[in-house]
Amino acid sequence: MTDYLGEPTSAQPAGPPAPNGFADPYRQPPTTPSSQQLPAPAWSQQPQQPAWSQPQAPNAPAPAWSAQQQQQPPQWTPYAQPYGSAPGSYPDQEPRKTNPWAIVALVTGIVAIFPVALGAGITALVQIRRRQQAGAGMAIGGIVAGSVWMLIGIVVAALGAFSSSLGAFSSSGDYPYLGRVANAGSTTVGSCLLEPSSDDSTAAEIDCAKGHYAEVYLVGAPSTEATWPGADKLGQHADDLCYDAFAAYVGTDYDSSEYDYDFFLPDRAEWTAGEHRAVCVVVPGDSHTMRGSVRHSGR
């Protein structure tokens, strides 16, 4: 079918007639787009292969790993901690063993066996360093305790040696000795003596009218023991003997007198030889010399 200009037209239903009954020659008939001219829907479009992808041979099967990745998404599995181990620890590390010498050092150091404590402590420290063992603290504690006990033993021994060096008549208490009986210049009651210049010197006899240091007021045996009783025990007996005889000679008791007393005492050699007497003498209290006899002076 052609229009009035002679161009072909598609068959279309006629529109409504014009009011005067004649068709409008200038009216364009409505056209319907064909299915070939409509754009394809977006969901029907197939993804195109990117230009940078690798060309594959036609009808080539897809790689197995590619199909597996498309089927399953990658999953992350956290690192599992070994059984019985805490985070940040070494699972294969065993607890260190305590060195046995360290235990010996600590025990012997506490009970004052310091030679063993020192030796065991030094041995333990050497072995602990070489074998990577535990117990260094116990080894050091044993060495320290052993050293303290060793120092205490040295001090005690030094004090004992010093005490022994003072002689047989050195007193550790309230019993100062003037010397041996042989150092007394006289053993006669009422005689006066000069002060001995040293522990082993003789107190020479002098006239009591002159200045003197001591006056003999008693000579007696402080102990009846046949064997040597010891310097301290013998000195205690002599002190009791001289104290009791003081008031009868001076005329007043010792606590009220201005004078003091002292004594010469036999040493071990004299005691073994048969000299068992002590020589009690009155000595000045505050002053260094006396003049005249103190017998029955009441002072």
Sine and cosine of phi, psi and omega as CSV:
sin_phi,cos_phi,sin_psi,cos_psi,sin_omega,cos_omega
0.00,0.00,0.68,-0.74,-0.02,-1.00
-0.85,-0.52,0.44,-0.90,0.05,-1.00
-1.00,0.09,-0.13,-0.99,-0.07,-1.00
-0.95,0.32,-0.20,0.98,0.05,-1.00
-1.00,-0.07,-0.09,1.00,0.05,-1.00
1.00,-0.05,0.17,0.99,0.00,-1.00
-1.00,-0.10,0.58,-0.81,-0.03,-1.00
-0.94,0.34,0.56,-0.83,0.04,-1.00
-0.74,-0.67,0.41,-0.91,0.03,-1.00
-0.99,0.12,0.45,-0.89,-0.02,-1.00
-0.95,0.30,0.85,-0.52,-0.04,-1.00
-0.73,-0.68,0.52,-0.86,0.07,-1.00
-0.91,0.41,0.59,-0.81,-0.02,-1.00
-0.95,0.30,0.56,-0.83,0.01,-1.00
-0.99,0.15,-0.07,-1.00,0.00,-1.00
-0.91,0.42,0.60,-0.80,-0.01,-1.00
-0.92,0.39,0.47,-0.88,0.04,-1.00
-0.93,0.36,0.32,-0.95,-0.04,-1.00
-0.89,0.46,-0.54,0.84,-0.05,-1.00
-1.00,0.04,0.01,1.00,0.04,-1.00
1.00,-0.06,-0.09,1.00,0.00,-1.00
-0.96,-0.28,0.57,-0.82,0.04,-1.00
-0.97,0.23,0.56,-0.83,0.01,-1.00
-0.98,0.20,0.90,-0.44,-0.04,-1.00
-0.93,0.36,-0.40,0.92,-0.06,-1.00
-1.00,-0.06,-0.01,1.00,-0.03,-1.00
-0.99,0.13,0.77,-0.63,0.00,-1.00
-1.00,0.06,0.75,-0.67,0.03,-1.00
-0.94,0.35,0.56,-0.83,0.02,-1.00
-0.91,0.42,0.67,-0.74,-0.01,-1.00
-0.93,-0.38,0.55,-0.84,0.03,-1.00
-0.91,-0.41,0.84,-0.55,-0.01,-1.00
-0.89,0.45,0.66,-0.75,0.01,-1.00
-0.98,0.22,0.26,-0.96,0.01,-1.00
-0.91,0.41,-0.37,0.93,0.00,-1.00
-0.97,0.25,-0.41,0.91,-0.03,-1.00
-1.00,0.00,-0.24,0.97,-0.01,-1.00
-0.97,0.26,0.65,-0.76,0.04,-1.00
-0.94,0.35,0.54,-0.84,0.02,-1.00
-0.94,0.34,0.60,-0.80,0.03,-1.00
-0.90,0.43,0.43,-0.90,-0.08,-1.00
-0.91,0.42,-0.53,0.85,-0.08,-1.00
-0.96,0.28,-0.31,0.95,-0.02,-1.00
-1.00,0.02,-0.14,0.99,-0.03,-1.00
-0.97,0.24,0.73,-0.69,0.03,-1.00
-1.00,0.04,0.64,-0.77,0.03,-1.00
-0.90,0.43,0.69,-0.72,0.03,-1.00
-1.00,0.04,0.51,-0.86,0.00,-1.00
-0.96,0.29,0.78,-0.63,0.00,-1.00
-0.90,0.44,0.44,-0.90,-0.06,-1.00
-0.91,0.42,-0.50,0.86,-0.09,-1.00
-1.00,0.09,-0.13,0.99,-0.03,-1.00
-0.95,0.31,0.40,-0.92,-0.05,-1.00
-0.97,0.24,0.75,-0.67,0.06,-1.00
-0.94,0.35,0.60,-0.80,0.01,-1.00
-0.87,-0.49,0.48,-0.88,0.00,-1.00
-0.91,0.41,0.55,-0.83,0.01,-1.00
-0.89,0.45,0.58,-0.81,0.00,-1.00
0.88,0.47,0.35,0.94,0.02,-1.00
-0.99,0.14,0.70,-0.72,0.00,-1.00
-0.94,0.33,0.53,-0.85,0.02,-1.00
-0.95,0.33,0.55,-0.83,0.02,-1.00
-0.87,0.49,0.49,-0.87,-0.03,-1.00
-0.91,0.42,-0.64,0.77,-0.03,-1.00
-0.93,0.38,-0.51,0.86,0.01,-1.00
-0.93,0.37,-0.66,0.75,0.02,-1.00
-0.92,0.40,-0.59,0.81,-0.01,-1.00
-0.93,0.37,-0.62,0.79,0.02,-1.00
-0.92,0.39,-0.58,0.81,0.02,-1.00
-0.94,0.33,-0.50,0.87,-0.05,-1.00
-0.99,0.16,-0.65,0.76,-0.10,-1.00
-0.83,-0.55,0.76,-0.65,0.09,-1.00
-0.96,0.28,0.45,-0.89,0.01,-1.00
-0.90,0.43,0.66,-0.75,0.02,-1.00
-0.89,-0.45,0.63,-0.77,0.00,-1.00
-0.98,-0.20,0.81,-0.59,0.00,-1.00
-0.94,-0.35,0.88,-0.48,0.01,-1.00
-0.92,0.40,0.42,-0.91,0.01,-1.00
-0.94,0.35,0.82,-0.57,-0.02,-1.00
-0.99,0.16,0.74,-0.67,0.04,-1.00
-0.96,0.29,0.62,-0.78,0.08,-1.00
-0.88,0.47,0.48,-0.88,-0.02,-1.00
-0.89,0.46,0.77,-0.63,0.10,-1.00
0.99,0.12,0.08,1.00,-0.02,-1.00
-0.92,-0.38,0.62,-0.78,0.01,-1.00
-1.00,0.02,0.42,-0.91,0.03,-1.00
-0.85,0.52,0.68,-0.73,0.01,-1.00
0.99,0.10,0.01,1.00,-0.02,-1.00
-0.97,-0.22,0.24,-0.97,0.03,-1.00
-0.99,-0.13,0.91,-0.42,-0.12,-0.99
-0.92,0.40,-0.45,0.89,-0.07,-1.00
-1.00,-0.03,-0.03,1.00,-0.06,-1.00
-0.99,0.16,0.82,-0.57,0.01,-1.00
-1.00,-0.09,0.47,-0.88,0.05,-1.00
-0.89,0.45,0.66,-0.76,-0.04,-1.00
-0.96,0.30,0.62,-0.78,0.01,-1.00
-0.99,0.15,0.56,-0.83,0.03,-1.00
-0.99,0.16,0.73,-0.68,0.00,-1.00
-0.93,0.38,0.77,-0.63,-0.05,-1.00
-0.91,0.41,-0.52,0.86,0.01,-1.00
-0.92,0.40,-0.47,0.89,0.05,-1.00
-0.91,0.41,-0.64,0.77,0.04,-1.00
-0.91,0.42,-0.68,0.74,0.03,-1.00
-0.88,0.48,-0.66,0.75,-0.02,-1.00
-0.89,0.46,-0.69,0.73,-0.03,-1.00
-0.92,0.39,-0.70,0.71,-0.04,-1.00
-0.91,0.41,-0.75,0.67,-0.02,-1.00
-0.93,0.37,-0.48,0.88,0.07,-1.00
-0.93,0.36,-0.59,0.81,0.01,-1.00
-0.94,0.35,-0.63,0.77,-0.05,-1.00
-1.00,0.01,0.23,0.97,0.15,-0.99
0.95,0.32,0.39,0.92,0.14,-0.99
-1.00,-0.04,0.95,0.30,-0.20,-0.98
-0.93,0.37,-0.51,0.86,0.06,-1.00
-0.88,0.47,-0.67,0.74,0.02,-1.00
-0.93,0.36,-0.64,0.77,-0.02,-1.00
-0.88,0.47,-0.68,0.73,-0.01,-1.00
-0.92,0.39,-0.72,0.70,-0.01,-1.00
-0.90,0.43,-0.70,0.72,-0.01,-1.00
-0.93,0.38,-0.60,0.80,0.01,-1.00
-0.91,0.41,-0.68,0.74,0.02,-1.00
-0.91,0.41,-0.69,0.73,0.03,-1.00
-0.87,0.49,-0.66,0.75,-0.01,-1.00
-0.90,0.44,-0.67,0.74,-0.01,-1.00
-0.90,0.44,-0.62,0.79,0.03,-1.00
-0.91,0.42,-0.72,0.69,-0.03,-1.00
-0.93,0.37,-0.60,0.80,0.01,-1.00
-0.89,0.45,-0.63,0.77,-0.01,-1.00
-0.94,0.35,-0.61,0.79,-0.02,-1.00
-0.98,0.22,-0.64,0.77,-0.10,-0.99
-0.99,-0.15,0.01,1.00,-0.01,-1.00
0.83,0.55,0.75,0.66,0.00,-1.00
-0.98,-0.19,0.16,-0.99,0.06,-1.00
-1.00,-0.09,0.23,-0.97,0.05,-1.00
0.93,-0.36,0.21,0.98,0.00,-1.00
-0.90,0.44,-0.62,0.79,0.01,-1.00
-0.89,0.45,-0.67,0.74,0.03,-1.00
-0.91,0.41,-0.62,0.78,0.02,-1.00
-0.90,0.44,-0.70,0.72,0.02,-1.00
-0.91,0.41,-0.64,0.77,0.05,-1.00
-0.88,0.47,-0.64,0.76,0.05,-1.00
-0.91,0.42,-0.64,0.77,0.02,-1.00
-0.91,0.42,-0.68,0.73,0.00,-1.00
-0.90,0.44,-0.73,0.68,0.00,-1.00
-0.89,0.46,-0.67,0.74,0.03,-1.00
-0.90,0.44,-0.60,0.80,0.02,-1.00
-0.92,0.40,-0.63,0.77,0.02,-1.00
-0.89,0.45,-0.72,0.70,0.02,-1.00
-0.90,0.43,-0.58,0.81,0.02,-1.00
-0.91,0.41,-0.66,0.75,0.04,-1.00
-0.90,0.43,-0.64,0.77,0.04,-1.00
-0.88,0.47,-0.67,0.74,0.03,-1.00
-0.90,0.44,-0.62,0.78,0.03,-1.00
-0.91,0.42,-0.68,0.73,0.00,-1.00
-0.90,0.45,-0.70,0.72,0.01,-1.00
-0.89,0.45,-0.68,0.73,0.03,-1.00
-0.90,0.43,-0.62,0.78,0.01,-1.00
-0.91,0.41,-0.65,0.76,0.03,-1.00
-0.91,0.42,-0.62,0.78,0.04,-1.00
-0.91,0.42,-0.65,0.76,0.03,-1.00
-0.91,0.41,-0.62,0.78,0.03,-1.00
-0.91,0.41,-0.64,0.77,0.02,-1.00
-0.91,0.41,-0.61,0.79,0.01,-1.00
-0.93,0.35,-0.51,0.86,-0.03,-1.00
-0.95,0.32,-0.23,0.97,0.01,-1.00
-0.97,0.26,-0.20,0.98,0.04,-1.00
0.98,-0.22,0.16,-0.99,-0.04,-1.00
-0.92,0.39,-0.34,0.94,-0.08,-1.00
-0.96,-0.29,0.16,0.99,0.09,-1.00
-0.96,0.29,0.70,-0.72,-0.05,-1.00
-0.94,-0.33,0.68,-0.73,0.06,-1.00
-1.00,-0.07,-0.03,1.00,-0.03,-1.00
-0.79,-0.61,-0.77,-0.64,-0.06,-1.00
-0.98,-0.19,0.53,0.85,-0.08,-1.00
-0.81,-0.59,0.98,0.18,0.05,-1.00
-0.98,0.22,0.82,-0.57,-0.05,-1.00
-0.99,-0.17,0.63,-0.78,0.06,-1.00
-0.98,0.18,-0.42,0.91,0.00,-1.00
0.50,-0.87,-0.18,-0.98,0.03,-1.00
-0.95,0.30,0.25,-0.97,0.03,-1.00
-0.89,0.45,-0.54,0.84,0.01,-1.00
-0.91,0.40,-0.34,0.94,0.01,-1.00
-0.99,0.13,-0.18,0.98,0.06,-1.00
-0.98,0.22,0.84,-0.54,-0.03,-1.00
-0.91,0.41,-0.31,0.95,0.02,-1.00
-0.43,-0.90,0.58,-0.81,0.07,-1.00
-0.92,-0.40,0.36,0.93,0.01,-1.00
-1.00,-0.08,0.75,-0.66,-0.01,-1.00
-0.91,0.41,0.73,-0.68,0.00,-1.00
0.99,-0.14,-0.18,0.98,0.02,-1.00
-0.99,0.17,0.50,-0.87,-0.03,-1.00
-0.94,-0.34,0.54,-0.84,-0.12,-0.99
-0.75,-0.66,0.49,-0.87,0.14,-0.99
-0.99,0.16,0.31,-0.95,0.01,-1.00
-0.96,0.29,0.76,-0.65,0.03,-1.00
-0.91,0.42,0.64,-0.77,-0.04,-1.00
-0.97,0.25,-0.38,0.93,0.02,-1.00
-0.46,-0.89,0.06,-1.00,-0.04,-1.00
-0.91,0.41,-0.45,0.90,-0.07,-1.00
-0.95,-0.32,0.23,0.97,0.01,-1.00
-0.99,-0.14,0.33,-0.94,-0.04,-1.00
-1.00,-0.02,0.72,-0.69,0.08,-1.00
-0.99,0.13,0.97,-0.23,-0.09,-1.00
-0.93,0.37,0.54,-0.84,0.03,-1.00
-0.98,0.19,0.56,-0.83,-0.03,-1.00
-0.54,-0.84,0.35,-0.94,0.04,-1.00
-0.90,0.43,0.71,-0.71,-0.06,-1.00
-0.93,0.38,-0.35,0.94,0.02,-1.00
-0.94,0.34,-0.36,0.93,0.03,-1.00
-1.00,-0.04,0.19,-0.98,0.01,-1.00
-0.90,0.43,0.76,-0.65,-0.03,-1.00
-0.58,-0.81,0.16,-0.99,-0.09,-1.00
-0.96,-0.28,-0.53,0.85,-0.10,-0.99
-0.61,-0.79,0.44,-0.90,0.06,-1.00
-0.71,-0.70,0.81,-0.59,-0.05,-1.00
-0.96,0.28,0.78,-0.63,0.04,-1.00
-0.80,-0.60,-0.14,0.99,0.05,-1.00
-0.35,-0.94,0.66,-0.75,0.14,-0.99
-0.76,-0.65,0.91,-0.40,-0.06,-1.00
-0.36,-0.93,0.17,-0.99,-0.02,-1.00
-1.00,0.01,0.88,-0.48,0.01,-1.00
-0.98,0.22,-0.30,0.95,-0.05,-1.00
-0.57,-0.82,0.53,-0.85,0.04,-1.00
-0.98,-0.21,0.13,0.99,-0.02,-1.00
-0.94,0.33,0.63,-0.78,-0.01,-1.00
-0.99,0.15,-0.57,0.82,0.01,-1.00
-1.00,-0.02,0.32,-0.95,-0.02,-1.00
-0.89,0.45,0.89,-0.46,-0.07,-1.00
-0.99,0.16,-0.21,0.98,-0.09,-1.00
0.98,-0.22,0.51,-0.86,-0.10,-1.00
-0.90,0.44,-0.69,0.72,-0.05,-1.00
-0.92,0.39,-0.70,0.72,0.00,-1.00
-0.92,0.39,-0.65,0.76,0.03,-1.00
-0.91,0.41,-0.61,0.79,0.03,-1.00
-0.91,0.42,-0.59,0.81,0.03,-1.00
-0.90,0.43,-0.68,0.74,0.05,-1.00
-0.90,0.44,-0.64,0.77,0.00,-1.00
-0.92,0.40,-0.61,0.79,0.01,-1.00
-0.90,0.43,-0.67,0.74,0.05,-1.00
-0.89,0.45,-0.65,0.76,-0.02,-1.00
-0.90,0.44,-0.71,0.71,-0.04,-1.00
-0.95,0.31,-0.57,0.82,0.02,-1.00
-0.90,0.44,-0.70,0.72,-0.04,-1.00
-0.92,0.39,-0.51,0.86,-0.05,-1.00
-1.00,0.01,-0.11,0.99,-0.09,-1.00
-0.90,0.43,-0.77,0.64,-0.09,-1.00
-0.89,0.46,-0.61,0.80,-0.03,-1.00
-0.92,0.40,-0.51,0.86,-0.02,-1.00
-1.00,0.03,-0.70,0.71,-0.09,-1.00
-0.99,0.14,-0.51,0.86,-0.02,-1.00
0.98,-0.19,0.05,1.00,0.08,-1.00
-0.47,-0.88,0.39,-0.92,-0.04,-1.00
-0.95,0.32,0.33,-0.94,-0.12,-0.99
-0.88,0.47,-0.63,0.78,-0.07,-1.00
-0.93,0.38,-0.40,0.92,-0.01,-1.00
-0.99,-0.16,-0.11,0.99,-0.10,-0.99
-1.00,0.06,0.43,-0.90,0.10,-1.00
-1.00,0.07,-0.08,1.00,-0.02,-1.00
-0.97,-0.22,0.19,-0.98,0.04,-1.00
-0.82,-0.57,0.02,-1.00,0.06,-1.00
-0.67,-0.74,0.36,-0.93,0.04,-1.00
-0.48,-0.88,-0.02,-1.00,-0.04,-1.00
-0.40,-0.92,0.40,-0.91,0.20,-0.98
-0.99,-0.13,0.64,-0.77,-0.14,-0.99
-0.71,-0.70,0.65,-0.76,0.02,-1.00
-0.93,0.37,0.61,-0.79,0.11,-0.99
-1.00,0.03,-0.12,-0.99,-0.09,-1.00
-0.90,0.43,-0.66,0.75,-0.01,-1.00
-0.90,0.43,-0.68,0.73,0.01,-1.00
-0.92,0.40,-0.64,0.77,0.01,-1.00
-0.89,0.45,-0.67,0.74,0.02,-1.00
-0.91,0.41,-0.55,0.84,0.01,-1.00
-0.98,0.22,-0.15,0.99,0.07,-1.00
0.93,-0.36,-0.02,1.00,0.03,-1.00
-1.00,0.06,0.97,-0.24,-0.06,-1.00
-0.91,-0.41,0.23,0.97,-0.06,-1.00
-1.00,-0.05,0.46,-0.89,0.17,-0.99
-0.91,-0.42,0.59,-0.81,-0.01,-1.00
-0.94,-0.35,0.95,-0.32,0.00,-1.00
-1.00,0.00,0.71,-0.70,-0.03,-1.00
-0.73,-0.68,0.55,-0.83,0.14,-0.99
-1.00,0.08,0.73,-0.68,0.02,-1.00
-0.82,-0.57,0.39,-0.92,-0.01,-1.00
-0.91,0.41,0.49,-0.87,0.02,-1.00
-0.99,0.12,-0.97,0.25,-0.03,-1.00
-1.00,0.01,-0.56,0.83,-0.04,-1.00
-1.00,0.05,0.17,-0.98,-0.04,-1.00
-0.99,-0.15,-0.22,0.97,-0.02,-1.00
-0.66,-0.76,0.36,-0.93,0.09,-1.00
-0.81,-0.58,0.43,-0.90,0.08,-1.00
-0.76,-0.65,0.75,-0.66,-0.07,-1.00
0.99,0.15,0.24,-0.97,-0.02,-1.00
-0.99,0.16,0.51,-0.86,0.01,-1.00
-0.98,-0.18,0.08,1.00,-0.04,-1.00
-0.89,0.45,0.80,-0.60,0.00,-1.00
0.80,0.60,0.50,0.87,0.00,-1.00
-0.98,0.21,-0.36,0.93,-0.02,-1.00
0.94,0.33,0.24,0.97,-0.01,-1.00
-0.96,-0.28,0.00,0.00,0.00,0.00
